[in-house]
Amino acid sequence: MAKETVKGINKLLKKLSTMGDKAVKGIDQTTETVITEIALNARAGAPKNIGKLAQSITPLKVGDLRYQVQVGESYGAYVEFGTGAKVQVPAEFQDMANKFKGGNVGTFEEGLKSIKDWCRNKGISEDAAYPIFISILNKGISPQPFLYPAFVKGREQYLKDLRELIKQLVK
């Protein structure tokens, strides 16, 4: 079972779902709307070279009243949290980040090719790709959070929307 990311939300959703079909439908619509906004904000905040990372960010229904934002590119976590000595992970994302710790997202050759592509897109000589890549491997890359800021914003909106839903349901 996924870790609860909004404190007290499971208890609240369980209580709301006892209020009948109208409540369940309202919760589902509210959750879907907010998760879609989180995905859109994450896409907007994702760093872009050719846009593959941003394009891979999608909202996904994973169960009854349960949604998540999926980042389809394997390197997404490394962009979000950084690498090597530069890793920075918000406490509430620690479990998620640990899944990627020490992971391998490709071969040396694939990494070097990606840096060459990046150099071409930025108008930098491809001769610089090898030293840039070696520097990344030795020093790491700084985090460029896109999902966490979108999550924090969405969480605030979600709680406001659920409070509004409760007001409507108890009228």
C-alpha positions as CSV (number, residue, x, y, z in Angstrom):
1,M,0.0,0.0,0.0
2,A,1.3,3.4,-0.9
3,K,2.4,5.7,1.9
4,E,-0.2,8.3,2.9
5,T,1.2,11.6,1.5
6,V,-1.5,14.0,2.9
7,K,-1.7,13.5,6.7
8,G,-5.1,12.2,7.7
9,I,-6.4,11.9,4.2
10,N,-7.2,8.2,4.4
11,K,-9.3,8.6,7.5
12,L,-11.1,11.6,6.0
13,L,-11.8,9.8,2.7
14,K,-13.1,6.7,4.5
15,K,-15.4,8.9,6.6
16,L,-16.6,10.8,3.5
17,S,-17.3,7.6,1.6
18,T,-19.8,6.6,4.3
19,M,-21.9,9.6,3.2
20,G,-23.2,7.8,0.1
21,D,-22.7,7.7,-3.6
22,K,-22.9,11.4,-4.0
23,A,-20.0,11.8,-1.6
24,V,-17.9,9.1,-3.3
25,K,-18.5,10.6,-6.7
26,G,-17.6,14.1,-5.4
27,I,-14.4,12.8,-3.8
28,D,-13.4,11.0,-7.0
29,Q,-14.1,14.0,-9.2
30,T,-12.2,16.3,-6.7
31,T,-9.3,13.9,-6.6
32,E,-9.1,13.5,-10.3
33,T,-9.2,17.3,-10.9
34,V,-6.4,18.0,-8.4
35,I,-4.2,15.2,-9.7
36,T,-4.6,16.4,-13.2
37,E,-3.6,19.9,-12.0
38,I,-0.6,18.5,-10.3
39,A,0.5,16.7,-13.5
40,L,0.0,19.9,-15.5
41,N,2.0,21.9,-13.0
42,A,4.7,19.3,-12.9
43,R,4.9,19.3,-16.8
44,A,5.2,23.1,-16.7
45,G,7.9,23.0,-14.1
46,A,9.9,20.2,-15.6
47,P,13.2,21.3,-17.2
48,K,13.1,21.0,-21.0
49,N,15.7,20.1,-23.5
50,I,13.6,18.3,-26.1
51,G,10.6,18.0,-23.8
52,K,10.6,14.2,-23.3
53,L,10.5,14.4,-19.5
54,A,7.6,16.9,-19.4
55,Q,5.7,14.9,-22.0
56,S,6.0,11.8,-19.9
57,I,4.2,13.2,-16.9
58,T,0.7,11.9,-16.7
59,P,-2.1,11.5,-14.1
60,L,-3.1,8.0,-13.5
61,K,-6.0,6.3,-11.6
62,V,-4.6,3.4,-9.6
63,G,-7.7,2.3,-7.6
64,D,-10.9,3.4,-6.0
65,L,-10.5,7.1,-5.1
66,R,-6.7,6.6,-5.6
67,Y,-4.7,8.5,-8.2
68,Q,-1.0,9.3,-8.8
69,V,1.2,11.3,-11.1
70,Q,3.4,9.1,-13.2
71,V,6.8,10.3,-14.6
72,G,7.4,8.0,-17.6
73,E,11.1,8.8,-18.2
74,S,13.5,6.7,-16.2
75,Y,15.7,9.7,-15.4
76,G,12.9,11.8,-13.9
77,A,13.8,11.0,-10.3
78,Y,17.4,12.0,-10.9
79,V,16.3,15.3,-12.3
80,E,13.9,15.9,-9.5
81,F,16.2,15.0,-6.6
82,G,19.7,15.4,-8.2
83,T,22.5,12.9,-8.2
84,G,25.7,12.1,-6.2
85,A,26.6,14.6,-3.5
86,K,24.0,17.0,-4.7
87,V,20.9,14.9,-3.9
88,Q,18.2,16.7,-2.0
89,V,15.0,14.9,-1.1
90,P,12.0,16.3,0.8
91,A,11.3,14.2,3.8
92,E,7.8,13.2,2.6
93,F,9.3,11.9,-0.7
94,Q,12.1,9.9,1.0
95,D,10.4,6.5,0.4
96,M,9.8,7.3,-3.3
97,A,13.4,8.6,-3.8
98,N,14.9,5.5,-2.1
99,K,13.5,3.3,-4.9
100,F,15.9,5.1,-7.3
101,K,19.0,5.1,-5.1
102,G,21.9,3.5,-6.8
103,G,19.8,2.8,-9.9
104,N,21.1,2.6,-13.4
105,V,19.3,4.5,-16.1
106,G,21.6,3.5,-19.0
107,T,25.1,2.7,-20.2
108,F,28.0,5.1,-20.3
109,E,27.6,5.3,-24.1
110,E,23.9,6.2,-23.8
111,G,24.7,8.9,-21.2
112,L,27.4,10.4,-23.4
113,K,25.1,10.4,-26.4
114,S,22.4,12.2,-24.3
115,I,25.0,14.9,-23.4
116,K,26.1,15.2,-27.0
117,D,22.4,15.7,-28.0
118,W,22.1,18.3,-25.2
119,C,25.2,20.1,-26.4
120,R,23.8,20.2,-30.0
121,N,20.5,21.6,-28.7
122,K,22.3,24.3,-26.7
123,G,24.7,25.2,-29.5
124,I,27.7,23.9,-27.6
125,S,30.5,22.0,-29.4
126,E,30.1,18.2,-29.1
127,D,33.7,18.2,-28.0
128,A,32.6,19.5,-24.7
129,A,30.2,16.5,-24.1
130,Y,32.8,14.1,-22.7
131,P,34.2,16.4,-20.0
132,I,30.7,17.6,-19.1
133,F,29.6,14.0,-18.7
134,I,32.6,13.0,-16.6
135,S,31.9,16.0,-14.4
136,I,28.3,14.9,-14.0
137,L,29.5,11.4,-13.1
138,N,32.0,12.7,-10.5
139,K,30.1,15.6,-9.0
140,G,26.5,14.8,-9.7
141,I,23.8,17.1,-10.9
142,S,21.8,19.6,-8.8
143,P,18.1,18.8,-8.3
144,Q,15.6,20.6,-10.5
145,P,12.4,19.8,-8.7
146,F,9.2,19.8,-10.8
147,L,7.0,17.2,-9.2
148,Y,7.4,18.2,-5.5
149,P,6.4,21.8,-6.0
150,A,3.4,20.8,-8.0
151,F,2.5,18.2,-5.3
152,V,2.7,20.8,-2.5
153,K,0.5,23.3,-4.5
154,G,-1.9,20.5,-5.4
155,R,-2.1,19.2,-1.8
156,E,-3.2,22.7,-0.6
157,Q,-5.8,22.9,-3.3
158,Y,-7.0,19.4,-2.6
159,L,-7.6,20.1,1.1
160,K,-9.5,23.3,0.2
161,D,-11.6,21.4,-2.4
162,L,-12.4,18.6,0.1
163,R,-13.5,21.1,2.7
164,E,-15.8,22.8,0.1
165,L,-17.2,19.4,-0.8
166,I,-17.9,18.6,2.8
167,K,-19.8,21.9,3.2
168,Q,-21.9,21.0,0.2
169,L,-22.6,17.5,1.4
170,V,-23.8,18.5,4.9
171,K,-26.2,21.1,3.6
